[in-house]
Structures are given as C-alpha cells and as structure tokens.
Amino acid sequence: MTKEKKPSFETSLAELESLVEAMEAGDMSLEDSLAAFEKGVKLTRQCQQELSAAEQKVELLMEQQGQLVSQPFDTQDTGES
C-alpha cells in the first residue's frame, strides 16, 4: 500500500477557488455541481485543519517563560484605542 501525499495548503486553496469560479459560472449540470460542492467541502475542511495546525505552531513558538503569550497575527498598530 502506498500512502497518498496530501496536497499543500496553497494547492488545496487554488483548487477550491477554481471550483467556486466554475460553480459561479452556472454552466455545470446538477450532478457536476453537487460533485464540485462535495469536493469543495472536503477542500475547505483540509484548509481549515492546516490553518488550525499552523496557529497551534505559532502559539507554541510564542510561549515565553512557561506562559503562552497570545498575540494577533496582524501586529500593525491601527491607532485605535
């Protein structure tokens, strides 16, 4: 048995965007639309899992002196109080 290689986040996201564009064009049959939707749901879940894993890694890297320091990904100061 060979283990299937999981596509990268970028590949999955590009495929998802392509599916959405094809579905929005409205030229697909009902069966094709349903198959595309099913695949889109699967790709969305894969992307969400990868983002969650990346967030956990960032949190681990930001741990300081035994305490987790949560910081937003966007560190730009908006000037708002």
PDB file as gemmi writes it, atoms N, CA and C in Angstrom:
CRYST1    1.000    1.000    1.000  90.00  90.00  90.00 P 1                      
ATOM      1  N   MET A   1       0.830  -1.186   0.000  1.00  0.00           N  
ATOM      2  CA  MET A   1       0.000   0.000   0.000  1.00  0.00           C  
ATOM      3  C   MET A   1       0.871   1.243   0.000  1.00  0.00           C  
ATOM      4  N   THR A   2       0.492   2.201  -0.834  1.00  0.00           N  
ATOM      5  CA  THR A   2       1.206   3.469  -0.830  1.00  0.00           C  
ATOM      6  C   THR A   2       0.320   4.530  -0.211  1.00  0.00           C  
ATOM      7  N   LYS A   3       0.928   5.358   0.578  1.00  0.00           N  
ATOM      8  CA  LYS A   3       0.184   6.424   1.234  1.00  0.00           C  
ATOM      9  C   LYS A   3       0.091   7.610   0.282  1.00  0.00           C  
ATOM     10  N   GLU A   4      -1.138   8.106   0.082  1.00  0.00           N  
ATOM     11  CA  GLU A   4      -1.348   9.240  -0.796  1.00  0.00           C  
ATOM     12  C   GLU A   4      -0.772  10.500  -0.161  1.00  0.00           C  
ATOM     13  N   LYS A   5      -0.028  11.270  -0.956  1.00  0.00           N  
ATOM     14  CA  LYS A   5       0.541  12.508  -0.447  1.00  0.00           C  
ATOM     15  C   LYS A   5      -0.551  13.577  -0.404  1.00  0.00           C  
ATOM     16  N   LYS A   6      -0.657  14.224   0.741  1.00  0.00           N  
ATOM     17  CA  LYS A   6      -1.650  15.261   0.943  1.00  0.00           C  
ATOM     18  C   LYS A   6      -1.210  16.529   0.211  1.00  0.00           C  
ATOM     19  N   PRO A   7      -2.116  17.160  -0.553  1.00  0.00           N  
ATOM     20  CA  PRO A   7      -1.725  18.372  -1.266  1.00  0.00           C  
ATOM     21  C   PRO A   7      -1.416  19.512  -0.297  1.00  0.00           C  
ATOM     22  N   SER A   8      -0.599  20.444  -0.742  1.00  0.00           N  
ATOM     23  CA  SER A   8      -0.244  21.579   0.105  1.00  0.00           C  
ATOM     24  C   SER A   8      -1.462  22.477   0.312  1.00  0.00           C  
ATOM     25  N   PHE A   9      -1.376  23.344   1.313  1.00  0.00           N  
ATOM     26  CA  PHE A   9      -2.447  24.297   1.588  1.00  0.00           C  
ATOM     27  C   PHE A   9      -2.715  25.151   0.351  1.00  0.00           C  
ATOM     28  N   GLU A  10      -1.647  25.636  -0.266  1.00  0.00           N  
ATOM     29  CA  GLU A  10      -1.780  26.510  -1.432  1.00  0.00           C  
ATOM     30  C   GLU A  10      -2.460  25.792  -2.594  1.00  0.00           C  
ATOM     31  N   THR A  11      -2.108  24.520  -2.796  1.00  0.00           N  
ATOM     32  CA  THR A  11      -2.716  23.738  -3.869  1.00  0.00           C  
ATOM     33  C   THR A  11      -4.202  23.531  -3.596  1.00  0.00           C  
ATOM     34  N   SER A  12      -4.539  23.188  -2.363  1.00  0.00           N  
ATOM     35  CA  SER A  12      -5.938  22.974  -1.985  1.00  0.00           C  
ATOM     36  C   SER A  12      -6.742  24.263  -2.136  1.00  0.00           C  
ATOM     37  N   LEU A  13      -6.173  25.381  -1.714  1.00  0.00           N  
ATOM     38  CA  LEU A  13      -6.869  26.660  -1.801  1.00  0.00           C  
ATOM     39  C   LEU A  13      -7.092  27.060  -3.258  1.00  0.00           C  
ATOM     40  N   ALA A  14      -6.090  26.863  -4.103  1.00  0.00           N  
ATOM     41  CA  ALA A  14      -6.226  27.188  -5.526  1.00  0.00           C  
ATOM     42  C   ALA A  14      -7.306  26.322  -6.177  1.00  0.00           C  
ATOM     43  N   GLU A  15      -7.335  25.053  -5.815  1.00  0.00           N  
ATOM     44  CA  GLU A  15      -8.354  24.149  -6.360  1.00  0.00           C  
ATOM     45  C   GLU A  15      -9.742  24.564  -5.894  1.00  0.00           C  
ATOM     46  N   LEU A  16      -9.851  24.961  -4.643  1.00  0.00           N  
ATOM     47  CA  LEU A  16     -11.129  25.424  -4.097  1.00  0.00           C  
ATOM     48  C   LEU A  16     -11.602  26.676  -4.833  1.00  0.00           C  
ATOM     49  N   GLU A  17     -10.694  27.619  -5.056  1.00  0.00           N  
ATOM     50  CA  GLU A  17     -11.046  28.838  -5.787  1.00  0.00           C  
ATOM     51  C   GLU A  17     -11.513  28.514  -7.200  1.00  0.00           C  
ATOM     52  N   SER A  18     -10.852  27.563  -7.833  1.00  0.00           N  
ATOM     53  CA  SER A  18     -11.228  27.151  -9.186  1.00  0.00           C  
ATOM     54  C   SER A  18     -12.627  26.537  -9.199  1.00  0.00           C  
ATOM     55  N   LEU A  19     -12.919  25.704  -8.201  1.00  0.00           N  
ATOM     56  CA  LEU A  19     -14.246  25.094  -8.104  1.00  0.00           C  
ATOM     57  C   LEU A  19     -15.324  26.153  -7.921  1.00  0.00           C  
ATOM     58  N   VAL A  20     -15.051  27.127  -7.066  1.00  0.00           N  
ATOM     59  CA  VAL A  20     -16.027  28.187  -6.809  1.00  0.00           C  
ATOM     60  C   VAL A  20     -16.300  28.976  -8.091  1.00  0.00           C  
ATOM     61  N   GLU A  21     -15.241  29.319  -8.819  1.00  0.00           N  
ATOM     62  CA  GLU A  21     -15.413  30.055 -10.076  1.00  0.00           C  
ATOM     63  C   GLU A  21     -16.247  29.255 -11.072  1.00  0.00           C  
ATOM     64  N   ALA A  22     -15.977  27.965 -11.185  1.00  0.00           N  
ATOM     65  CA  ALA A  22     -16.726  27.112 -12.113  1.00  0.00           C  
ATOM     66  C   ALA A  22     -18.195  27.028 -11.710  1.00  0.00           C  
ATOM     67  N   MET A  23     -18.451  26.921 -10.420  1.00  0.00           N  
ATOM     68  CA  MET A  23     -19.829  26.831  -9.954  1.00  0.00           C  
ATOM     69  C   MET A  23     -20.555  28.159 -10.145  1.00  0.00           C  
ATOM     70  N   GLU A  24     -19.853  29.263  -9.901  1.00  0.00           N  
ATOM     71  CA  GLU A  24     -20.472  30.578 -10.065  1.00  0.00           C  
ATOM     72  C   GLU A  24     -20.802  30.872 -11.525  1.00  0.00           C  
ATOM     73  N   ALA A  25     -20.066  30.273 -12.453  1.00  0.00           N  
ATOM     74  CA  ALA A  25     -20.330  30.491 -13.874  1.00  0.00           C  
ATOM     75  C   ALA A  25     -21.700  29.942 -14.268  1.00  0.00           C  
ATOM     76  N   GLY A  26     -22.174  28.937 -13.533  1.00  0.00           N  
ATOM     77  CA  GLY A  26     -23.513  28.409 -13.761  1.00  0.00           C  
ATOM     78  C   GLY A  26     -23.645  27.483 -14.953  1.00  0.00           C  
ATOM     79  N   ASP A  27     -22.532  27.013 -15.486  1.00  0.00           N  
ATOM     80  CA  ASP A  27     -22.571  26.153 -16.672  1.00  0.00           C  
ATOM     81  C   ASP A  27     -22.513  24.666 -16.341  1.00  0.00           C  
ATOM     82  N   MET A  28     -22.541  24.321 -15.071  1.00  0.00           N  
ATOM     83  CA  MET A  28     -22.413  22.919 -14.668  1.00  0.00           C  
ATOM     84  C   MET A  28     -23.790  22.282 -14.529  1.00  0.00           C  
ATOM     85  N   SER A  29     -23.830  20.978 -14.813  1.00  0.00           N  
ATOM     86  CA  SER A  29     -25.073  20.236 -14.581  1.00  0.00           C  
ATOM     87  C   SER A  29     -25.278  20.099 -13.074  1.00  0.00           C  
ATOM     88  N   LEU A  30     -26.451  19.679 -12.685  1.00  0.00           N  
ATOM     89  CA  LEU A  30     -26.747  19.493 -11.265  1.00  0.00           C  
ATOM     90  C   LEU A  30     -25.806  18.464 -10.649  1.00  0.00           C  
ATOM     91  N   GLU A  31     -25.582  17.361 -11.357  1.00  0.00           N  
ATOM     92  CA  GLU A  31     -24.691  16.313 -10.837  1.00  0.00           C  
ATOM     93  C   GLU A  31     -23.272  16.831 -10.671  1.00  0.00           C  
ATOM     94  N   ASP A  32     -22.797  17.571 -11.684  1.00  0.00           N  
ATOM     95  CA  ASP A  32     -21.447  18.130 -11.604  1.00  0.00           C  
ATOM     96  C   ASP A  32     -21.341  19.167 -10.484  1.00  0.00           C  
ATOM     97  N   SER A  33     -22.390  19.960 -10.306  1.00  0.00           N  
ATOM     98  CA  SER A  33     -22.409  20.960  -9.237  1.00  0.00           C  
ATOM     99  C   SER A  33     -22.347  20.303  -7.867  1.00  0.00           C  
ATOM    100  N   LEU A  34     -23.106  19.229  -7.702  1.00  0.00           N  
ATOM    101  CA  LEU A  34     -23.104  18.515  -6.423  1.00  0.00           C  
ATOM    102  C   LEU A  34     -21.730  17.893  -6.147  1.00  0.00           C  
ATOM    103  N   ALA A  35     -21.122  17.320  -7.180  1.00  0.00           N  
ATOM    104  CA  ALA A  35     -19.792  16.729  -7.018  1.00  0.00           C  
ATOM    105  C   ALA A  35     -18.767  17.814  -6.689  1.00  0.00           C  
ATOM    106  N   ALA A  36     -18.867  18.961  -7.351  1.00  0.00           N  
ATOM    107  CA  ALA A  36     -17.957  20.069  -7.087  1.00  0.00           C  
ATOM    108  C   ALA A  36     -18.160  20.602  -5.666  1.00  0.00           C  
ATOM    109  N   PHE A  37     -19.421  20.695  -5.238  1.00  0.00           N  
ATOM    110  CA  PHE A  37     -19.717  21.160  -3.881  1.00  0.00           C  
ATOM    111  C   PHE A  37     -19.130  20.209  -2.851  1.00  0.00           C  
ATOM    112  N   GLU A  38     -19.305  18.914  -3.071  1.00  0.00           N  
ATOM    113  CA  GLU A  38     -18.765  17.907  -2.152  1.00  0.00           C  
ATOM    114  C   GLU A  38     -17.234  18.017  -2.062  1.00  0.00           C  
ATOM    115  N   LYS A  39     -16.602  18.162  -3.202  1.00  0.00           N  
ATOM    116  CA  LYS A  39     -15.149  18.307  -3.216  1.00  0.00           C  
ATOM    117  C   LYS A  39     -14.740  19.612  -2.536  1.00  0.00           C  
ATOM    118  N   GLY A  40     -15.512  20.668  -2.750  1.00  0.00           N  
ATOM    119  CA  GLY A  40     -15.235  21.957  -2.115  1.00  0.00           C  
ATOM    120  C   GLY A  40     -15.314  21.883  -0.604  1.00  0.00           C  
ATOM    121  N   VAL A  41     -16.280  21.159  -0.093  1.00  0.00           N  
ATOM    122  CA  VAL A  41     -16.411  20.979   1.356  1.00  0.00           C  
ATOM    123  C   VAL A  41     -15.180  20.251   1.900  1.00  0.00           C  
ATOM    124  N   LYS A  42     -14.755  19.213   1.183  1.00  0.00           N  
ATOM    125  CA  LYS A  42     -13.571  18.454   1.601  1.00  0.00           C  
ATOM    126  C   LYS A  42     -12.330  19.349   1.603  1.00  0.00           C  
ATOM    127  N   LEU A  43     -12.162  20.129   0.546  1.00  0.00           N  
ATOM    128  CA  LEU A  43     -11.007  21.030   0.459  1.00  0.00           C  
ATOM    129  C   LEU A  43     -11.048  22.094   1.554  1.00  0.00           C  
ATOM    130  N   THR A  44     -12.234  22.610   1.844  1.00  0.00           N  
ATOM    131  CA  THR A  44     -12.389  23.612   2.899  1.00  0.00           C  
ATOM    132  C   THR A  44     -11.962  23.036   4.241  1.00  0.00           C  
ATOM    133  N   ARG A  45     -12.379  21.818   4.517  1.00  0.00           N  
ATOM    134  CA  ARG A  45     -12.003  21.172   5.783  1.00  0.00           C  
ATOM    135  C   ARG A  45     -10.493  20.958   5.868  1.00  0.00           C  
ATOM    136  N   GLN A  46      -9.883  20.545   4.751  1.00  0.00           N  
ATOM    137  CA  GLN A  46      -8.429  20.362   4.732  1.00  0.00           C  
ATOM    138  C   GLN A  46      -7.710  21.682   5.023  1.00  0.00           C  
ATOM    139  N   CYS A  47      -8.165  22.744   4.383  1.00  0.00           N  
ATOM    140  CA  CYS A  47      -7.545  24.060   4.589  1.00  0.00           C  
ATOM    141  C   CYS A  47      -7.727  24.522   6.037  1.00  0.00           C  
ATOM    142  N   GLN A  48      -8.911  24.327   6.589  1.00  0.00           N  
ATOM    143  CA  GLN A  48      -9.167  24.715   7.975  1.00  0.00           C  
ATOM    144  C   GLN A  48      -8.269  23.939   8.937  1.00  0.00           C  
ATOM    145  N   GLN A  49      -8.075  22.646   8.681  1.00  0.00           N  
ATOM    146  CA  GLN A  49      -7.202  21.841   9.536  1.00  0.00           C  
ATOM    147  C   GLN A  49      -5.763  22.338   9.471  1.00  0.00           C  
ATOM    148  N   GLU A  50      -5.309  22.671   8.267  1.00  0.00           N  
ATOM    149  CA  GLU A  50      -3.934  23.156   8.119  1.00  0.00           C  
ATOM    150  C   GLU A  50      -3.753  24.512   8.792  1.00  0.00           C  
ATOM    151  N   LEU A  51      -4.745  25.381   8.678  1.00  0.00           N  
ATOM    152  CA  LEU A  51      -4.664  26.681   9.344  1.00  0.00           C  
ATOM    153  C   LEU A  51      -4.652  26.525  10.856  1.00  0.00           C  
ATOM    154  N   SER A  52      -5.461  25.616  11.360  1.00  0.00           N  
ATOM    155  CA  SER A  52      -5.504  25.358  12.794  1.00  0.00           C  
ATOM    156  C   SER A  52      -4.158  24.832  13.290  1.00  0.00           C  
ATOM    157  N   ALA A  53      -3.568  23.919  12.538  1.00  0.00           N  
ATOM    158  CA  ALA A  53      -2.262  23.375  12.914  1.00  0.00           C  
ATOM    159  C   ALA A  53      -1.197  24.467  12.898  1.00  0.00           C  
ATOM    160  N   ALA A  54      -1.261  25.343  11.904  1.00  0.00           N  
ATOM    161  CA  ALA A  54      -0.289  26.438  11.823  1.00  0.00           C  
ATOM    162  C   ALA A  54      -0.460  27.387  13.002  1.00  0.00           C  
ATOM    163  N   GLU A  55      -1.697  27.666  13.385  1.00  0.00           N  
ATOM    164  CA  GLU A  55      -1.966  28.544  14.534  1.00  0.00           C  
ATOM    165  C   GLU A  55      -1.412  27.940  15.819  1.00  0.00           C  
ATOM    166  N   GLN A  56      -1.575  26.632  15.983  1.00  0.00           N  
ATOM    167  CA  GLN A  56      -1.043  25.963  17.168  1.00  0.00           C  
ATOM    168  C   GLN A  56       0.478  26.050  17.203  1.00  0.00           C  
ATOM    169  N   LYS A  57       1.125  25.905  16.055  1.00  0.00           N  
ATOM    170  CA  LYS A  57       2.582  26.015  15.996  1.00  0.00           C  
ATOM    171  C   LYS A  57       3.036  27.419  16.376  1.00  0.00           C  
ATOM    172  N   VAL A  58       2.318  28.428  15.882  1.00  0.00           N  
ATOM    173  CA  VAL A  58       2.664  29.816  16.207  1.00  0.00           C  
ATOM    174  C   VAL A  58       2.532  30.048  17.708  1.00  0.00           C  
ATOM    175  N   GLU A  59       1.460  29.538  18.303  1.00  0.00           N  
ATOM    176  CA  GLU A  59       1.265  29.705  19.747  1.00  0.00           C  
ATOM    177  C   GLU A  59       2.389  29.044  20.528  1.00  0.00           C  
ATOM    178  N   LEU A  60       2.816  27.866  20.100  1.00  0.00           N  
ATOM    179  CA  LEU A  60       3.915  27.187  20.778  1.00  0.00           C  
ATOM    180  C   LEU A  60       5.204  27.987  20.665  1.00  0.00           C  
ATOM    181  N   LEU A  61       5.442  28.556  19.514  1.00  0.00           N  
ATOM    182  CA  LEU A  61       6.654  29.343  19.313  1.00  0.00           C  
ATOM    183  C   LEU A  61       6.632  30.638  20.115  1.00  0.00           C  
ATOM    184  N   MET A  62       5.437  31.107  20.437  1.00  0.00           N  
ATOM    185  CA  MET A  62       5.320  32.368  21.159  1.00  0.00           C  
ATOM    186  C   MET A  62       5.319  32.161  22.674  1.00  0.00           C  
ATOM    187  N   GLU A  63       5.426  30.926  23.114  1.00  0.00           N  
ATOM    188  CA  GLU A  63       5.438  30.649  24.541  1.00  0.00           C  
ATOM    189  C   GLU A  63       6.704  31.228  25.157  1.00  0.00           C  
ATOM    190  N   GLN A  64       6.513  32.010  26.205  1.00  0.00           N  
ATOM    191  CA  GLN A  64       7.642  32.658  26.862  1.00  0.00           C  
ATOM    192  C   GLN A  64       7.579  32.388  28.362  1.00  0.00           C  
ATOM    193  N   GLN A  65       8.671  31.927  28.924  1.00  0.00           N  
ATOM    194  CA  GLN A  65       8.804  31.662  30.356  1.00  0.00           C  
ATOM    195  C   GLN A  65       7.649  30.808  30.876  1.00  0.00           C  
ATOM    196  N   GLY A  66       7.300  29.791  30.122  1.00  0.00           N  
ATOM    197  CA  GLY A  66       6.278  28.856  30.574  1.00  0.00           C  
ATOM    198  C   GLY A  66       4.858  29.367  30.426  1.00  0.00           C  
ATOM    199  N   GLN A  67       4.674  30.578  29.923  1.00  0.00           N  
ATOM    200  CA  GLN A  67       3.335  31.123  29.749  1.00  0.00           C  
ATOM    201  C   GLN A  67       3.094  31.412  28.269  1.00  0.00           C  
ATOM    202  N   LEU A  68       1.905  31.141  27.851  1.00  0.00           N  
ATOM    203  CA  LEU A  68       1.547  31.396  26.465  1.00  0.00           C  
ATOM    204  C   LEU A  68       1.185  32.863  26.319  1.00  0.00           C  
ATOM    205  N   VAL A  69       1.834  33.539  25.401  1.00  0.00           N  
ATOM    206  CA  VAL A  69       1.554  34.939  25.140  1.00  0.00           C  
ATOM    207  C   VAL A  69       0.794  35.008  23.822  1.00  0.00           C  
ATOM    208  N   SER A  70      -0.498  35.282  23.901  1.00  0.00           N  
ATOM    209  CA  SER A  70      -1.313  35.371  22.691  1.00  0.00           C  
ATOM    210  C   SER A  70      -1.148  36.748  22.075  1.00  0.00           C  
ATOM    211  N   GLN A  71      -0.853  36.748  20.790  1.00  0.00           N  
ATOM    212  CA  GLN A  71      -0.725  37.990  20.043  1.00  0.00           C  
ATOM    213  C   GLN A  71      -1.433  37.797  18.720  1.00  0.00           C  
ATOM    214  N   PRO A  72      -2.091  38.843  18.223  1.00  0.00           N  
ATOM    215  CA  PRO A  72      -2.745  38.706  16.919  1.00  0.00           C  
ATOM    216  C   PRO A  72      -1.728  38.554  15.813  1.00  0.00           C  
ATOM    217  N   PHE A  73      -2.142  37.898  14.721  1.00  0.00           N  
ATOM    218  CA  PHE A  73      -1.246  37.736  13.590  1.00  0.00           C  
ATOM    219  C   PHE A  73      -0.932  39.083  12.958  1.00  0.00           C  
ATOM    220  N   ASP A  74      -1.902  39.998  12.898  1.00  0.00           N  
ATOM    221  CA  ASP A  74      -1.681  41.323  12.332  1.00  0.00           C  
ATOM    222  C   ASP A  74      -1.225  42.233  13.445  1.00  0.00           C  
ATOM    223  N   THR A  75       0.048  42.544  13.482  1.00  0.00           N  
ATOM    224  CA  THR A  75       0.621  43.324  14.577  1.00  0.00           C  
ATOM    225  C   THR A  75       0.713  44.801  14.249  1.00  0.00           C  
ATOM    226  N   GLN A  76       0.107  45.229  13.148  1.00  0.00           N  
ATOM    227  CA  GLN A  76       0.126  46.657  12.801  1.00  0.00           C  
ATOM    228  C   GLN A  76      -0.727  47.426  13.795  1.00  0.00           C  
ATOM    229  N   ASP A  77      -0.196  48.564  14.237  1.00  0.00           N  
ATOM    230  CA  ASP A  77      -0.931  49.427  15.163  1.00  0.00           C  
ATOM    231  C   ASP A  77      -1.896  50.267  14.342  1.00  0.00           C  
ATOM    232  N   THR A  78      -3.214  50.125  14.609  1.00  0.00           N  
ATOM    233  CA  THR A  78      -4.204  50.863  13.860  1.00  0.00           C  
ATOM    234  C   THR A  78      -4.433  52.248  14.442  1.00  0.00           C  
ATOM    235  N   GLY A  79      -3.889  52.501  15.631  1.00  0.00           N  
ATOM    236  CA  GLY A  79      -4.047  53.796  16.263  1.00  0.00           C  
ATOM    237  C   GLY A  79      -5.351  53.943  16.995  1.00  0.00           C  
ATOM    238  N   GLU A  80      -6.176  52.885  17.001  1.00  0.00           N  
ATOM    239  CA  GLU A  80      -7.457  52.944  17.691  1.00  0.00           C  
ATOM    240  C   GLU A  80      -7.278  52.533  19.141  1.00  0.00           C  
ATOM    241  N   SER A  81      -8.035  53.137  20.031  1.00  0.00           N  
ATOM    242  CA  SER A  81      -7.969  52.790  21.460  1.00  0.00           C  
ATOM    243  C   SER A  81      -9.156  51.990  21.867  1.00  0.00           C  
TER     244      SER A  81                                                      
END                                                                             
